Amino acid sequence: MITIDIPGRKTFHLEHLVLDFNGTLAVDGNLIDGVKERLQELSGKLSIHVITADTFGTVANQLKGINCHVKILEKEQQDRQKKIYIKQLGKKRCAAIGNGYNDWQMLKHAALSIVTIQAEGASSQSLKHATVVCYSVNHALDLLLNPNRLVATLRR
């Protein structure tokens, strides 16, 4: 668990990290450099969940050796499926990281939501529901590894 006390706002008690794969952890189906090490470190503190359409069919191979749960989505209503997944885990205990349109409901319902703007860009709908916006997934993961960065960004 990671507990983050944001002065003047709220305290997060995070148990789960839910992440999109393509566009967030990977570009064109290939894991972004530095992600594997960060996820391995975070898996000692949070339960890691990667939820994806697996557009390139690479998620299992790319995440090999990382302690995480992988959920492959059905083709239709992926935004809704991601929302349901967050709710099943307990939305007050979830952080979520994504970038695409199909991530917006996951981001809206997670206690802490981070949007990344990388090679694929980010959906304006997902940006609308983000707590924090980062320009790389490694910076987003570093926020969870170094929670005082979140405190500095979110305090009142």
C-alpha positions, 0 to 999 in steps of 0.5 A: 500500500502507498499512503499519500497525504495531500495537505488541505485536500485528501489522503490516498490509500492506494492498493492497486495500480491499473494501467493501459498498455498501448500508448501508455506502457508501450509504443507500437506494442513494445514496452518503453525503456525504464518501465519494467524496472519501475513496475517491478519496484512498484509491485512490492507496494501495489498490486499492478493491473494491466488492462488492454485490448492488446492491439499488437498481440505483444502484452504477454511477452512484453510483461514477462517477468513483471509481477502483474495481472493482465486483463485482455478486453473485449472489442466493444465498450472498452471504456466501460470495461475499464470502469467496471474493472476499477469499481471491482477493485475498489475505486478509492484504493486505485491509481490509474494511468492511461492516455486514450479515449477508452481510458477516460472512465477508468481515470474518472473513477480511480482515486488518483488518475494520471494521463500520459502524453507520449507518442500517441498523444492523449485523448481530451476526454481522458485529460478532462478526468485526470488528477495529474498529467505527465509527458512520460509514463516513467515520470508518472510511475516516478510520482508513485515511487516518490509520493512527495512529488504528488504532494508538491503538485496537488497540495492546496 
